[in-house]
Amino acid sequence: MKNKITIIGSGFSSLAASCYLAADGFDVSIYEKNNSVGGRASVFSKDGFKFDMGPTWYWMPDVFEHFFNDFNTRSSDFYQLDKLNPAYKVIFTKHDSIIISDTIDKIYSIFEKFEPGSSKHLHAFLESAKYNYEVAIKDLVYRPGNSIVELITPTTIRRVDQFFQTISKQVRNKIKHPYLISILEFPVLFLGAKPSNTPSFYNFMNYADFGLGTWHPKGGMYEVINAMVSLATSLGVKIYTNQNVSKIIVENKKASGIIVNGDLIEADIVLSGADYHHTETLLERPYKQYSESYWNSKTFAPSSLLFYVAFDKKLHNVNHHTLFFDADFNEHAATIYDNPSWPKKPLFYASFPSITDASFAPKGKEAGTFLIPLAPGIEDTTSIRERYFEQIIGRFEALTGQEVKDSILFKRSYCINDFINDYNSYKGNAYGLANILTQTAFLRPKIKSKKVDNLYFTGQLTVPGPGVPPSLISGKIVSLEINKKFKILKNHETIV
Ligand SMILES: Cc1cc2nc3c(=O)[nH]c(=O)nc-3n(C[C@H](O)[C@H](O)[C@H](O)COP(=O)(O)OP(=O)(O)OC[C@H]3O[C@@H](n4cnc5c(N)ncnc54)[C@H](O)[C@@H]3O)c2cc1C
């Protein structure tokens, strides 16, 4: 008989883990509370329009390839991947914007145009970023975060200063133009923290941005979920939706099953890809590893206010990915990290995938997603959401020089309360626990419970961190840890 693994949740990390574990010969079942799989990567469709409700940026294509290659497949076996050109646009004022192209040489020219001599500095910066990418993504991020020793390698010892200098300082040391600084500081926002609080070692995100480029899976991010589901089921994983897990059963300090919609499902291993804080609420008190004050003291990645908007016409002066940096970033960031509150004038991001992918909107129309990063846990009401919609759509019209309000066919908002209801997200965070120095690697919540045997965790609150590529990596890391425990006997007939 195969050993049985039950997985809570069906986000990227759970799906990735399920594939590895099924390929290793375990009997794997996924229990998802919602009526569709994919976790935060869900889709909203209406009247011929489609919106990726969660992730929209496909960065680090090599990490996705690594995942598919582990099963002797390629992403192209499942979906078509296009490199976006331009990658994205950043709008600073009605008259000032920067378009980031798909090749590094074109990006150097843009930098020279705004700040003569800056391309030389950018070149040196990207050399270091590329080196860090090789060290981090090919090696360090695949380590389980069990101990500091994992991070001590000849390379990290040589680069130890980069863990104590911030990305902000490194960028501002050489580059002086405020627009170029914003563009170089933007990628680390994906890690969920301020550039002034993120170690410069994380400049590998700049290599991901300029060096590897921005990609788009035709049909949208949900195609990646479809691919993983197809791979998982072909490997024998059973996936059940509308299955709310309300308890993890512990016997003799060992996880022995879960309660799903009131029924007991027995298991040899319980693995949770649901938010870590929520998973611990499924345990009786003595089995929780982290207190409420522990979670409260942590720096969470932002939550978001999102609007999914259907426009009755094509829009101008925007790209597939467009960032609106016409506001003071530091003021906005202070409301997220220092003094949790609604920002007066937030920066925002908008995505119009129907510009490059006809599957997102009917002909002659545009599908737009607008995102404002916010502090998790602040008040969320319909009237607040509406006020912010009015603000950003007004700025959007002014900055892009077009009227769009009268062309809105419908819109849907999504914010903190939805993240809590839909995903059991701590304080409604959108993408997990930030990757600041004190919350990196072995300092993150552990992948294996310290109190309950046979209980494991995966996803954006444990190692390596927030984002789709890290979630794929997290699924691999946890499967390796589980395999270590079982010492992989060919048919898993014996539990060690
Ligand atoms: C708006 C937004 C934009 C983003 N943009 C990007 C981007 O552009 N690029 C990028 O790389 N990343 C982006 N991210 C981050 C990325 O989406 C996440 O890091 C990743 O999807 C997290 O996957 P996960 O497996 O950790 O968790 P999740 O996707 O949260 O999956 C957890 C699952 O567990 C389920 N669950 C919870 N409780 C229970 C229970 N009791 N019983 C059963 N099931 C349960 C939930 O319903 C959910 O399906 C974005 C996230 C958001 C929200």
The ligand as an ORCA input file, in Angstrom:
! r2SCAN-3c Opt
* xyz 0 1
  C      -3.579     40.240     -6.472
  C      -2.319     39.423     -6.512
  C      -1.373     39.683     -7.484
  C      -0.216     38.909     -7.551
  N       0.654     39.148     -8.570
  C       1.683     38.298     -8.756
  C       2.426     38.347     -9.974
  O       2.125     39.161    -10.853
  N       3.449     37.449    -10.135
  C       3.763     36.518     -9.170
  O       4.703     35.738     -9.369
  N       3.046     36.447     -8.019
  C       2.010     37.288     -7.808
  N       1.214     37.160     -6.705
  C       1.591     36.206     -5.665
  C       1.200     34.781     -6.022
  O      -0.072     34.751     -6.587
  C       1.216     33.937     -4.756
  O       2.490     34.044     -4.129
  C       0.927     32.459     -4.989
  O      -0.165     32.293     -5.850
  C       0.682     31.793     -3.638
  O       0.435     30.441     -3.805
  P       0.266     29.512     -2.524
  O       0.289     28.116     -3.005
  O       1.262     29.863     -1.484
  O      -1.135     29.905     -1.837
  P      -2.625     30.185     -2.326
  O      -2.686     30.511     -3.750
  O      -3.194     31.167     -1.379
  O      -3.358     28.787     -2.092
  C      -3.840     28.397     -0.840
  C      -5.118     27.629     -1.055
  O      -5.548     27.064      0.190
  C      -6.968     27.098      0.230
  N      -7.432     26.996      1.615
  C      -7.273     27.906      2.612
  N      -7.840     27.428      3.752
  C      -8.362     26.206      3.455
  C      -9.084     25.246      4.219
  N      -9.350     25.424      5.516
  N      -9.496     24.113      3.601
  C      -9.219     23.883      2.282
  N      -8.535     24.789      1.508
  C      -8.108     25.927      2.102
  C      -7.289     28.455     -0.393
  O      -8.626     28.518     -0.829
  C      -6.281     28.487     -1.549
  O      -6.826     27.910     -2.700
  C       0.026     37.896     -6.605
  C      -0.930     37.631     -5.619
  C      -2.091     38.373     -5.583
  C      -3.124     38.048     -4.558
*
